[in-house]
Amino acid sequence: GNVMLTVINIPVRIGGVTVMPGDMVFGDKEGVYFIPPQEVKEVLDNADVVHIHEPFAPVAAYGLLCAHRRPVIATFHRGGGGPAYLAGKPVFRLLASGIDEAIAVSDYAATGIHPEVLFNGIECDVIRAAVPHPTTAPTILFVGRHDERKGLGVLLEAFSRIDLPIECWVLGHGPQTESLRRRHGSNGRISWLGPVADAEKYARLRGAD
């Protein structure tokens, strides 16, 4: 949909914490951390390794790559890049000198950057330990962001043409969610489950065919 930007550089209240303009936001399994800009340099100077997710995405990581205060590991997840990536190639070549090790999650995501390809890890033991979610028919499961690159639209078009007693669970959400639901919402064999907790996701992975 359309978005109207009304204000910028204002404090934002999130879960009882106030995020100030310029704060850097970090997250791990323990939670989310907000670091004021005046303390970022100290944090980076004391870090053993700096990991940058999608280092060429505008523009937060550019300063880290230029400064290169500590060894930098960069991970690339997104394939293609679009027009902005093509236009920014000369700049990205300069920024790449600040990357010590580069890792991509697929050959597609590695296009043009030549990192080591290490596919997304899967916690097999955790998934195997989950109790399978019950089903009433052969079931297809989709887990991921609802956008064109993930192929949910292709899956649902194919699914709608199969006249068999099968079901489809759709997890997650994204920019195509509403349009796909309008197109396929009348199909009672499709269950739109939205974002779910890991426990339910693993249970449905075990239950689906």
ChimeraX attribute file (.defattr): number of C-alpha atoms within 10 A of each C-alpha:
attribute: neighborCount
match mode: 1-to-1
recipient: residues
	/A:1	3
	/A:2	4
	/A:3	5
	/A:4	5
	/A:5	6
	/A:6	5
	/A:7	6
	/A:8	7
	/A:9	8
	/A:10	10
	/A:11	13
	/A:12	11
	/A:13	10
	/A:14	8
	/A:15	6
	/A:16	6
	/A:17	11
	/A:18	12
	/A:19	18
	/A:20	16
	/A:21	13
	/A:22	14
	/A:23	17
	/A:24	15
	/A:25	11
	/A:26	10
	/A:27	9
	/A:28	7
	/A:29	5
	/A:30	6
	/A:31	7
	/A:32	9
	/A:33	14
	/A:34	16
	/A:35	15
	/A:36	15
	/A:37	13
	/A:38	10
	/A:39	11
	/A:40	13
	/A:41	13
	/A:42	10
	/A:43	10
	/A:44	15
	/A:45	13
	/A:46	10
	/A:47	12
	/A:48	11
	/A:49	13
	/A:50	19
	/A:51	16
	/A:52	18
	/A:53	14
	/A:54	14
	/A:55	22
	/A:56	22
	/A:57	14
	/A:58	10
	/A:59	8
	/A:60	12
	/A:61	15
	/A:62	18
	/A:63	11
	/A:64	19
	/A:65	24
	/A:66	14
	/A:67	10
	/A:68	18
	/A:69	17
	/A:70	19
	/A:71	16
	/A:72	19
	/A:73	17
	/A:74	22
	/A:75	22
	/A:76	22
	/A:77	16
	/A:78	16
	/A:79	16
	/A:80	13
	/A:81	13
	/A:82	8
	/A:83	8
	/A:84	10
	/A:85	15
	/A:86	11
	/A:87	10
	/A:88	11
	/A:89	13
	/A:90	10
	/A:91	12
	/A:92	17
	/A:93	12
	/A:94	11
	/A:95	20
	/A:96	18
	/A:97	11
	/A:98	21
	/A:99	20
	/A:100	14
	/A:101	14
	/A:102	20
	/A:103	20
	/A:104	24
	/A:105	19
	/A:106	18
	/A:107	15
	/A:108	14
	/A:109	20
	/A:110	21
	/A:111	15
	/A:112	11
	/A:113	14
	/A:114	12
	/A:115	19
	/A:116	15
	/A:117	17
	/A:118	12
	/A:119	12
	/A:120	10
	/A:121	7
	/A:122	8
	/A:123	9
	/A:124	9
	/A:125	8
	/A:126	11
	/A:127	18
	/A:128	13
	/A:129	11
	/A:130	17
	/A:131	15
	/A:132	17
	/A:133	14
	/A:134	11
	/A:135	12
	/A:136	8
	/A:137	14
	/A:138	13
	/A:139	17
	/A:140	18
	/A:141	18
	/A:142	20
	/A:143	18
	/A:144	15
	/A:145	19
	/A:146	21
	/A:147	15
	/A:148	12
	/A:149	11
	/A:150	13
	/A:151	13
	/A:152	20
	/A:153	19
	/A:154	10
	/A:155	13
	/A:156	19
	/A:157	13
	/A:158	10
	/A:159	19
	/A:160	13
	/A:161	8
	/A:162	10
	/A:163	7
	/A:164	11
	/A:165	10
	/A:166	14
	/A:167	21
	/A:168	21
	/A:169	18
	/A:170	20
	/A:171	19
	/A:172	16
	/A:173	17
	/A:174	13
	/A:175	12
	/A:176	14
	/A:177	18
	/A:178	13
	/A:179	11
	/A:180	16
	/A:181	13
	/A:182	9
	/A:183	13
	/A:184	17
	/A:185	14
	/A:186	9
	/A:187	14
	/A:188	9
	/A:189	18
	/A:190	21
	/A:191	14
	/A:192	16
	/A:193	11
	/A:194	15
	/A:195	16
	/A:196	12
	/A:197	7
	/A:198	11
	/A:199	13
	/A:200	15
	/A:201	20
	/A:202	21
	/A:203	18
	/A:204	25
	/A:205	21
	/A:206	18
	/A:207	18
	/A:208	19
	/A:209	12
